[in-house]
Amino acid sequence: MRGLLSHVGGITWLFFRAARYAVPLRLESREFSRILLHFGVKSLPLVLLTAVITGALMVLQTGAVVELMGATSMVGWASGVAVLREVGPVLIGVMFSGQVGSFNAAELGLMKITEQVEALSGLGVDPVRFLVFPRMLAMMLMLAVLTVYGDLFALIGGSIVSWGMFDLDPWVFWQQVLLPHPVDDLLEGVLKAVFFGLNISVVSCYFGLQVERDPWEVGVAVNRSVVTSAMGLFVIDYLFALARAGA
Amino acid sequence: MRLKLAGVSKSFGARRVLDGLDLVVDAGELVAVTGQSGSGKSVLLKLAATLLPATSGRVEVLGVTPPYADREAIGALRNRLGMQFQNLGLFAFTDVYGNLAFSLTKIGMRDEDIRARVDPALETLGLGRAHDRFPDQISGGMKRRLAIGRVLVKLPELALFDDPVAGLDPLTAERVLGMIAAWRDETGAAVLIASPDPDAVRGRVDRHLVLEDGRLRPEAA
């Protein structure tokens, strides 16, 4: 329990230290672009593939039940709400945490072991400004963009399966997706993704920077980063659901 | 006086690494500290580089007590120092040229001025052909020269080298130490070298000290 509290305190402290560089904005633009490109390109194919499969799987699982009730045309509506509001951001967030968050923790851990972080300090550069803040902004932005792409590809996957398996015209499927409040749902999902990105970036940076000198510590940092990010992600998701229920 | 440590102790938990240590390094002086592995040489260097605060005692770097709590002021002080780390600390995110130019970019030097300083340094270090390679694409010897070059190109007033000749053959080691000494002669900087191998530095420095039981003593003649 004491360990957990100490980590929560450390993560919060790191967030506030990094956030100080937001106003006025003092961003290492070259490092920011490098991370954006490096992590974004790295995770895009996996996110898109997972999204297509998940969208297809969701229609496959629910379609049979909906068909029994004679409401096949509702598959598009159900998919739209579920993907845009919940499944898209959460699933992509988990994938992102597993791939980008873990890589980030490992990279920073390795930078600690090879004394790159100390070398930055030695050159008068604050590692939080140079390493953490750009990663924080990049991951927030990247996860929001990936969520939009992921939502689109999940719905494409869903429309293909509903057409192939339940003979639902793609035109009807997309009409159903767009029928209720797709913009609200999309925005809610994207806003969630921004918070997920913040959670994953700060948690992975924190555990990466906790590494001291032994290579085995990198494995521990990666493990803790993924587990803690996932926990944080579900807490954020729950808070969003709570806010929606209260609204 | 570029570095003054008076009665400095440094502990990590219950383990006391430095115990009432005294050291003065003047401008233009080349001092070597040798000692067994784990004797506290790297801690001593990091203390001089203002990267670690002392547990007790007085530390003066370039005439001032390091303002650890003031991020801006400590950054400005560190800009006047240079340190080569034991694990080299080469930046994996940039190439050889970028590693040498990094500190100069951070102090706001113009690109032309950086090029004018880095290009000759690349040739002196024998890294001219590798300027666009990344640290993981060059040999161990080149990495070490790059790490040393990163300190020299910055023209610090106090340069700290943690085991600069580790893993180098005697001839290359001599060349590296010669390069550091020549640079010191040219710039008048104070230089502090740590090495576990007394033979590597013996006769090549102005003063040779041994770190033992947390304190420094002159090497026996």
Interface residues (C-beta under 8 A of the other chain):
Chain A: E31 R34 L110 M111 I113 T114 E115 Q116 E118 A119 S121 G122 L123 G124 V125 D126
Chain B: K46 A49 L51 R71 I74 G75 A76 L77 R78 N79 L81 G82 M83 F85 Q86 N87 L88 G89 L90 F91 A92 F93 F102 S103 K106 I107 K154
